[in-house]
Amino acid sequence: MNLTQRIDAFHKLGIFFQQFSTSKIEKCDNSEMNTLFFDAFKMQINRAQEFNGWFTKDNVLKAFESWSKALSKENLEKWTSMYHFNEDSKPKTIAIIMAGNIPLVGFHDFLSVLISGNNALVKQSSNDKHFLPLIAKFLEHTNTAFKEKITFTEQALTNFDAVIATGSNNTARYFEHYFGKYPSIIRQNRNSVAILTGKETKEELELLGEDIFQYFGLGCRSVSKLFVPKNYNFDLLFNALYKFNTIINYKKYENNYDYNKAVYIMSLFHVLENGFVMLKEDKSYASPIATLFYEYYDSIDELHKKLETDKEQIQCIVSNENVVDFVKFGHTQHPKLWNYADNVDSVAFLLKL
């Protein structure tokens, strides 16, 4: 199976994903692939919340929507054109240890391993273990060569050449100890931040709301902290975020809101709140669910230096400033194929093995 065939398989997967959107789930035809897989995917999407309370149908469909756009032929070809693929090299077996904080969060690692021509040995998170085996079956039916390239396991990992592992700061230490003798990419906790100037439009701040509230703020690309100028008018932000107020109707989110609010009150912390999200001044980056941390800055230049110093804690930076590494409002949850977690190029890593 060559690169062109691998691209074709994932392109077909992207087309298949287009049938699952937040506006509707609709079978577009009665093709063999739809006959085999459409109902299975639909059932799993409808049942996802039974297995993980944070995986609401809407959030799962948003993940499918995002990947359906990313897996266009144009994107796949642009991405792979950045590298030299040696089709004669012997495939390596790459152990992938996946997180499960948001739907399909481990899919990019899975894609990177397979698109590079290597074999995937996958250890899924118990929080997100139902979609990827279905996707693997789809790929195997698209091209039978994938059957020899994808293995799932719940046992201790053995017989692999390299590791890509994603976890918390605590599990990362364990990963580094256990996998230290292997070539590896080991990811820890990261969070995303937004820089506000006070000149943002209501539309931009509403887009920021997508970056904050999508997936309940559980993703590493979810904005968990704001940097604001002195005397920033938070009413501008609260007015724009009001369109997301129904999030409080989701019980798990409401429970976190109530619990954290009680902790802040008992600790005599000053917080700003509007009934569904709290703003707390704090120098940390990782805020609890239903809370946004904020910090004042004196100058943009000094803030840029601070963020560069703290870059190991930050996944992406949202701003309307014209800075090449910054992400526009509303785009954090829609990374391109070449936007790598922790800014570590996993495909380049795989091709050098």
QUIURTA-V538630 format. One record per helix or strand. SS is the DSSP state (hx for helix, st for strand). FROM is the first residue (numbers start at 1). TO is the last residue. Records with the same first field share a line. If there is no record, write none. Layout:
SS = FROM-TO / FROM-TO
//
This chain:
hx = 3-17 / 32-51 / 57-70 / 73-80 / 107-115 / 131-142 / 144-148 / 169-178 / 202-217 / 234-249 / 251-266 / 300-309 / 311-313 / 341-343 / 346-351
st = 20-20 / 25-25 / 93-97 / 119-123 / 150-152 / 162-166 / 183-187 / 191-195 / 223-229 / 271-273 / 278-281 / 291-297 / 314-318 / 327-327
//
